[in-house]
Amino acid sequence: MGLFVCAVTLTACGRSTGDRDAGDSADRSAARAQAAAWLATARFEDADRTIECEPDCREQERGFDYARKGRIEQPGDCDLARAQAHASEDFIEGCRAYGQYLEAAGRGR
């Protein structure tokens, strides 16, 4: 008499892991696209209300606009702007706020 080994594969109800990952990726992409659409007309002050820039936010706004026009995807991409002579810390802060907003949307936050 021979020994037979049978393998039984169980799948969970609903989507398979591959389908779930694809769905999550699509959800993140949709959230990121929605964030990018909002950022197209947003101001620095709208995107990051935790930063106080008194008496005004001009430099942060310039950095935010730089990120929008340069299609910055991540806050770290703003480090390239440091090489520019006019890139103050406030400018970088505005640029990073844009990237952070997009990055957070991509993570579903």
C-alpha positions in Angstrom: 0.0 0.0 0.0 1.4 3.3 -1.0 1.3 6.6 0.9 -0.6 9.3 -0.8 -0.3 12.9 0.3 -3.1 15.3 -0.6 -2.6 19.0 -0.5 -5.7 21.1 0.2 -5.6 24.8 -0.7 -8.0 27.0 1.3 -8.9 30.4 0.1 -10.5 33.1 2.1 -13.9 34.4 1.1 -13.8 37.6 -0.9 -10.9 38.8 -2.9 -7.6 36.9 -3.1 -4.5 38.6 -1.8 -3.5 39.7 -5.3 -6.9 41.3 -5.9 -6.8 43.0 -2.5 -3.3 44.4 -3.2 -4.5 45.7 -6.6 -7.6 47.2 -5.0 -5.5 48.9 -2.2 -3.1 50.2 -4.8 -6.0 51.6 -6.9 -7.5 53.2 -3.8 -4.1 54.8 -2.9 -3.7 56.0 -6.5 -7.2 57.5 -6.5 -6.6 59.2 -3.1 -3.3 60.6 -4.4 -5.0 61.9 -7.6 -7.7 63.5 -5.6 -5.1 65.2 -3.4 -3.2 66.4 -6.4 -6.4 67.9 -7.8 -7.0 69.7 -4.6 -3.4 70.9 -4.4 -3.7 72.4 -7.9 -5.5 75.4 -6.4 -4.7 75.1 -2.7 -2.4 77.5 -0.9 0.4 76.6 1.6 -1.8 77.8 4.5 -4.6 75.4 3.4 -2.3 72.3 3.2 -0.5 72.7 6.5 -2.3 74.6 9.2 0.1 73.5 11.9 2.8 75.8 10.8 2.6 79.4 11.9 4.4 81.8 9.6 4.1 85.2 11.0 3.9 87.9 9.8 3.3 86.3 6.5 3.8 83.0 4.6 5.3 84.4 1.4 8.4 82.2 1.4 6.4 79.1 2.3 3.9 80.0 -0.4 6.8 80.3 -2.9 8.1 76.9 -2.0 4.6 75.4 -2.2 4.2 76.9 -5.7 7.6 75.6 -6.7 6.6 72.1 -5.7 3.3 72.4 -7.6 5.0 73.6 -10.8 7.9 71.2 -10.4 5.5 68.3 -9.7 7.2 67.4 -6.5 6.1 63.9 -5.4 7.8 63.5 -2.0 9.1 66.0 0.6 12.7 64.8 0.1 12.5 66.0 -3.5 12.6 69.5 -2.1 16.2 69.1 -1.1 17.2 69.7 -4.7 15.8 73.2 -4.3 18.4 73.9 -1.6 21.0 74.3 -4.3 19.1 77.4 -5.6 20.4 80.6 -4.1 16.9 81.8 -3.2 15.9 78.6 -1.3 15.5 79.7 2.3 14.4 77.4 5.1 10.8 78.8 4.8 10.9 78.1 1.1 11.9 74.5 1.7 9.2 74.2 4.4 6.5 75.2 1.9 7.9 72.8 -0.7 7.9 70.0 1.8 4.3 70.7 2.9 3.2 70.0 -0.6 5.1 66.8 -0.8 4.0 65.6 2.6 0.3 66.2 1.7 0.7 64.1 -1.4 2.7 61.4 0.4 0.1 61.2 3.2 -2.8 60.9 0.6 -0.9 58.0 -1.1 -0.8 56.2 2.3 -4.5 56.7 2.8 -4.3 59.4 5.5 
